[in-house]
């Protein structure tokens, strides 16, 4: 099956579209892929128009994979300002991608795949917590709705009693 006909036109199959997107992505360089990954993981901010955080991460993935490296050394390797490097190292540390060892840093996950697996685990935990919160909210609203219906019924009953008393007098 090459595709399905829709109003006289052939439409590509879904798996073919996915394969084409993967092939198109492979045409991009690793730097562009790293930028995308950092954006997806919310490591890169909108203010980082030069993608310097990804340059620091890339340098760490090469130089800081197996040994701790300092900000000055990373600045030298990456060609970035030392203050910029340290700023992004702190950002990467808070994201759990690098670990500080005294005055130096080392990659926490050893490669992009480990980075993504860690991110996925974090997202799974977050979604589990959000699921539980949603259930709690729903229960609260059901209770509130039930109380509201009960209070409305009581008001209606009281109104009926008051009207009955008025008729007797």
C-alpha positions as CSV (number, residue, x, y, z in Angstrom):
1,X,0.0,0.0,0.0
2,X,1.7,3.2,-1.2
3,X,-1.0,5.5,0.1
4,X,-4.8,6.0,0.3
5,X,-6.9,7.9,-2.1
6,X,-8.7,10.8,-0.7
7,X,-10.9,12.8,-3.1
8,X,-8.8,11.6,-6.1
9,X,-5.4,12.4,-4.5
10,X,-3.0,10.0,-3.0
11,X,-2.1,10.7,0.6
12,X,1.2,9.4,2.1
13,X,1.0,6.8,4.8
14,X,1.8,7.9,8.3
15,X,4.9,5.8,8.7
16,X,6.3,7.2,5.5
17,X,5.8,10.7,6.8
18,X,7.6,9.8,10.1
19,X,10.5,8.3,8.1
20,X,10.8,11.4,6.0
21,X,10.9,13.6,9.1
22,X,13.7,11.4,10.6
23,X,15.7,11.6,7.3
24,X,15.2,15.4,7.2
25,X,16.4,15.6,10.8
26,X,19.5,13.6,10.1
27,X,20.4,16.2,7.5
28,X,20.9,18.7,10.4
29,X,24.1,18.8,12.2
30,X,24.6,17.7,15.8
31,X,24.7,21.3,17.0
32,X,21.2,22.0,15.6
33,X,20.0,18.8,17.2
34,X,21.5,19.7,20.5
35,X,19.8,23.1,20.3
36,X,16.4,21.4,19.7
37,X,17.0,19.0,22.6
38,X,17.9,21.8,25.0
39,X,14.8,23.7,23.9
40,X,12.6,20.7,24.4
41,X,14.1,20.1,27.8
42,X,13.7,23.8,28.7
43,X,17.4,24.2,29.4
44,X,17.7,26.9,26.8
45,X,15.9,30.2,27.4
46,X,14.5,32.5,24.8
47,X,17.1,35.1,25.8
48,X,19.9,32.7,24.7
49,X,19.7,33.8,21.1
50,X,23.3,32.6,20.3
51,X,22.6,29.2,21.9
52,X,25.6,29.6,24.2
53,X,24.2,27.1,26.7
54,X,24.3,24.4,24.1
55,X,27.9,25.4,23.3
56,X,28.8,24.9,27.0
57,X,26.9,21.7,27.1
58,X,28.6,20.4,23.9
59,X,32.0,21.3,25.4
60,X,31.1,19.5,28.6
61,X,29.9,16.5,26.6
62,X,33.4,16.3,25.1
63,X,35.8,17.6,27.7
64,X,33.8,16.9,30.9
65,X,32.4,13.5,30.1
66,X,35.0,11.5,32.1
67,X,36.8,14.2,34.2
68,X,35.9,17.4,36.0
69,X,36.8,20.6,34.2
70,X,36.8,24.2,35.4
71,X,35.1,27.3,34.0
72,X,38.4,28.8,32.7
73,X,39.3,25.6,30.9
74,X,35.8,25.3,29.4
75,X,36.0,29.0,28.3
76,X,39.3,28.4,26.6
77,X,38.0,25.3,24.8
78,X,34.6,26.8,23.8
79,X,35.9,30.3,23.0
80,X,33.2,31.8,25.2
81,X,33.6,34.3,28.0
82,X,34.4,32.6,31.4
83,X,31.5,34.4,33.1
84,X,29.1,33.2,30.4
85,X,30.4,29.7,30.8
86,X,29.9,29.7,34.6
87,X,26.4,31.2,34.2
88,X,25.4,28.3,31.9
89,X,27.2,25.7,34.0
90,X,25.0,26.7,36.9
91,X,21.9,26.5,34.7
92,X,23.0,23.0,33.5
93,X,23.7,22.0,37.1
94,X,20.2,23.0,38.2
95,X,18.8,21.0,35.3
96,X,20.8,18.0,36.5
97,X,23.0,17.7,33.4
98,X,26.3,18.6,35.1
99,X,27.5,18.0,38.7
100,X,29.7,20.4,40.6
101,X,32.8,18.9,42.2
102,X,34.5,21.6,44.3
103,X,35.4,24.3,41.7
104,X,35.0,22.1,38.6
105,X,32.1,20.4,36.8
106,X,31.5,17.0,35.3
107,X,28.7,15.7,33.0
108,X,26.0,13.9,35.1
109,X,24.6,11.9,32.2
110,X,27.5,10.7,30.0
111,X,25.7,11.2,26.6
112,X,22.6,12.7,25.0
113,X,20.7,9.4,25.2
114,X,21.2,9.3,29.0
115,X,20.2,12.9,29.2
116,X,17.0,12.2,27.5
117,X,16.3,9.1,29.6
118,X,16.7,11.2,32.7
119,X,14.4,13.9,31.3
120,X,11.8,11.2,30.5
121,X,12.0,9.8,34.0
122,X,11.5,13.3,35.4
123,X,8.5,13.9,33.1
124,X,7.0,10.5,34.0
125,X,7.2,11.5,37.7
126,X,5.7,14.9,37.0
127,X,2.8,13.4,35.0
128,X,2.1,10.9,37.7
129,X,2.0,13.7,40.3
130,X,-0.3,15.7,37.9
131,X,-2.6,12.7,37.5
132,X,-3.0,12.4,41.2
133,X,-3.6,16.2,41.6
134,X,-6.2,16.0,38.9
135,X,-8.0,13.1,40.6
136,X,-7.9,15.1,43.9
137,X,-9.3,18.2,42.3
138,X,-12.1,16.1,40.7
139,X,-12.9,14.5,44.0
140,X,-13.0,18.0,45.7
141,X,-15.3,19.4,43.0
142,X,-17.6,16.3,43.2
143,X,-17.8,16.8,47.0
144,X,-18.5,20.5,46.5
145,X,-21.1,19.8,43.8
146,X,-22.8,17.2,46.1
147,X,-22.9,19.7,49.0
148,X,-24.2,22.4,46.7
149,X,-27.0,20.1,45.5
150,X,-27.8,19.2,49.1
151,X,-27.8,22.9,50.2
152,X,-30.1,23.8,47.3
153,X,-32.5,21.0,48.3
154,X,-32.5,22.2,51.9
155,X,-33.3,25.8,50.7
156,X,-36.1,24.5,48.5
157,X,-37.5,22.5,51.5
158,X,-37.3,25.5,53.8
159,X,-39.0,27.6,51.2
160,X,-41.8,25.1,50.9
161,X,-42.1,25.0,54.7
162,X,-42.3,28.8,54.9
163,X,-44.9,28.9,52.2
164,X,-46.9,26.2,53.9
165,X,-46.8,28.1,57.2
166,X,-48.0,31.3,55.4
167,X,-50.9,29.5,53.9
168,X,-52.0,28.2,57.4
169,X,-52.0,31.7,58.9
